[in-house]
Amino acid sequence: MKITEKEVRYIAGLANLSLSDDDIRRYAADMEQILEYVDKLNELDTSTVEPMVQVLSAAGGADTLREDALGASYAADKALQSAPLSGAGHFKVPRVIER
């Protein structure tokens, strides 16, 4: 699959990145290699491989995730006390998307 410089510029724009022309060419080549590798992986026959929900630990296959437990939390007004800017019961942050 051929990745064009236009596509790299589009992806960079989505990530809000400013890239030089050299970077654009380099990333286009890198992305091309990644997609070629994925195509090779897609050629593998995985019909006999059972799907896994998660990767299990090496310690006897036991579940490695902890149980969900309800813990103590701050009341909203206490959490907002140390906020540099708050209002209407929420943290206020500077706008980061200028589109």
C-alpha atoms as one frame of an Amber mdcrd trajectory, in Angstrom:
protein
   0.000   0.000   0.000   1.496   3.326  -1.034   1.351   6.112   1.552   1.427
   9.549  -0.025   2.926  12.695   1.441  -0.579  14.182   1.370  -1.800  11.390
   3.678   1.129  11.928   6.051   0.345  15.663   6.170  -3.309  14.842   6.911
  -2.355  12.486   9.760   0.117  15.043  11.117  -2.675  17.625  11.047  -4.952
  15.329  13.049  -2.167  14.996  15.626  -1.566  18.763  15.523   2.076  18.224
  14.461   4.211  20.515  12.350   6.570  18.424  10.230   9.303  19.470   7.830
   9.312  18.191   4.249  12.162  15.821   5.185  10.114  14.453   8.096   7.106
  13.986   5.817   9.148  11.913   3.352  10.744   9.862   6.143   7.418   9.148
   7.866   5.815   8.219   4.553   8.546   5.609   4.029   8.251   4.371   7.631
   4.470   4.049   7.418   4.814   2.223   4.110   7.117  -0.339   5.753   4.741
  -0.790   8.680   1.785  -1.446   6.388   3.814  -3.894   4.286   4.649  -5.793
   7.483   0.986  -5.871   8.511   0.128  -7.251   5.066   2.649 -10.044   5.657
   1.045 -10.804   9.022  -2.366 -10.961   7.359  -1.056 -13.799   5.173  -0.688
 -16.061   8.223  -3.286 -18.761   8.734  -4.741 -18.128  12.177  -7.847 -20.283
  11.719  -6.640 -22.787  14.345  -5.629 -20.166  16.917  -8.167 -19.608  19.663
  -8.933 -15.954  20.442  -7.682 -14.591  23.766  -9.486 -12.093  25.913  -6.275
 -10.899  27.547  -2.696 -11.944  27.950  -2.238 -14.087  31.029   0.704 -13.845
  33.391   3.468 -16.430  33.432   2.529 -17.305  37.029   0.252 -20.238  36.314
  -2.121 -18.405  34.015  -3.823 -16.591  36.887  -5.669 -13.392  36.186  -3.317
 -10.437  36.617  -5.983  -7.774  37.096  -7.153  -6.613  40.494 -10.774  -6.652
  41.552 -12.675  -3.397  41.191 -13.248  -1.874  44.599 -15.121   1.217  45.638
 -12.788   3.632  47.384 -12.996   6.966  49.121 -13.273  10.040  46.914 -13.402
  13.784  47.406 -16.593  15.770  47.270 -16.701  17.951  44.144 -16.353  21.227
  46.075 -13.275  19.948  47.943 -11.643  18.682  44.721 -12.243  22.050  43.038
 -10.715  24.046  45.936  -7.181  23.685  44.601  -8.108  24.192  40.942  -6.563
  27.294  39.371  -9.860  27.900  37.557 -13.257  26.301  38.094 -16.891  27.031
  37.482 -20.301  25.379  37.407 -18.884  22.461  39.402 -16.163  21.636  36.858
 -12.452  22.192  36.277 -11.850  24.804  33.579  -8.859  24.326  31.298  -7.418
  26.353  28.428  -8.814  25.583  24.995  -6.446  23.306  23.096  -8.262  22.756
  19.813  -8.325  25.842  17.629 -10.266  24.488  14.634
